[in-house]
Amino acid sequence: MLYTNLKHLESAEDHKIALSENENVMVICGRMGPMCVPVYVIAETLEEEYSHVKFYDMEFDNPESSVIRSLPEVVGFKGTPLTIYYKSGKVVRATARIQTRKQVEAILNEEFSPLIKA
């Protein structure tokens, strides 16, 4: 289990439900390591500001996280965390490794702007 304040996805079924129930979703798939923890903290601090986005984590080493690790968008990625941004159940962006708050906000604003209707 990941020790974050984010909502945890513990199974492929949890992942499926999160995507089906929410239009804008960010999932951080990682470990409790130095490249991952800063991204969890960023997501935790942005949850209130981006109330139209649901933030989750999923443990990279959990066999159930194959729903993320096997995505075509991350196949060539090296390192954790894998951060996946979904809109209406579809991957719209994926990143790997550490990200700054500015980088995460730029993606959230571009992909999930509440002013843009897809």
Order of alpha helices (4+ residues) and beta strands (2+ residues): beta-alpha-beta-alpha-beta-alpha-beta-beta-alpha
